[in-house]
Amino acid sequence: MTSADGASRWAVEARGLGKTFRRRRAVQDFSVRIPAGAVCGLVGPNGAGKSTLLGMAARILRPTEGSLHVFGSPVTDPAGLADTAFLAQDKPLFPHFTVEETLRLGRELNPRWDQAAAERIAGSGKLPPGARVGSLSGGQRSRVALALAFGKRPRLLLLDEPMADLDPLAAHELGGLLLAEAAEQGTTVVMSSHRLADVATMCDHLLAVDRGRVRLAGETEELLAAHRLVTGVHLTDGVPAEIARHTVVESRTTGRQFTALIRPRGPVEGDWKIAEPGLEEVLLSYMRSPAAPPLLTAAARVDGRDDQEQEDQEVTA
């Protein structure tokens, strides 16, 4: 779908996407879309397919099946290379280059290079221009890598665990810098991370994956609002009937205390305490319960139909 000015509304759109390595399917039956301008957190356990997804969007890996479009164009279109920047987890840089030489390399290789943005990011960390990259700390190298990425002026920035090797203070500082630059340039960001606190504070969209499949996708606030945490006393085995009528993502009983994360299909009857769950509670419940049905909001589904809306219609039919 395109907007009135002809630009695609979707930064990334996958339909039936799959990737197989020999006999292992890393990504399968993957259909989702990410709107342009979003800051999207990509989360999931190790081996879930996060790096594979980023690699396909970055044109490093070729999909085995299905289609993948970036801003409306097939990912195989070489014209889109200038629109995408990818920062791998190991942040590959030339260790013998100085900071100044590294930025010069970016300027020589990228036709839309923004020297001011690159120097702003590198300069905010008080990095000596003549310092060799190999002598820098992990946080300083991350800053240089982000300077290269934003200096390219990409429309889509793909980040694979950008904060993994940073202490909390450095992660907070670089996270704020990333958001400020993304807002300044109108960049769509897709960032994989195991640090759920970073995802909760930085991202307005969420894409949770497990075993190569979509588990949750859409606006973070809308996904959280679709769930409720139910607690109370329950003396018999199994899920109480008044809870079972809803979509139960996960339930557990400790002694007489029953707890469940549900997607309500109307009011919750009975003497239960109802609370809004946090992001970590929701994500962990889906990761621990692979049989729970996935949830994609209308903004994330390629057919534009909200999963929760479909469930509600099934109940009332």
Secondary structure, 3 states (H helix, E strand, C coil): CECCCCCECEEEEEEEEEEEECCEEEEEEEEEEEECCCEEEEECCCCCCHHHHHHHHCCCCCCCEEEEEECCEECCCHHHHHHEEEECCCCCCCCCCEHHHHHHHHHHHCCCCCHHHHHHHHHHCCCCCCCEHHHCCHHHHHHHHHHHHHHCCCCEEEEECCCCCCCHHHHHHHHHHHHHHHHHHCCEEEEECCCHHHHHHHCCEEEEEECCEEEEEEEHHHHHHCCEEEEEECCCCCCCHHHHCCEEEEEEEECCEEEEEEECCCCCCCCCEEECCCHHHHHHHHHHCCCCCCEECCCCCCCCCCHHHHHHHHHHC
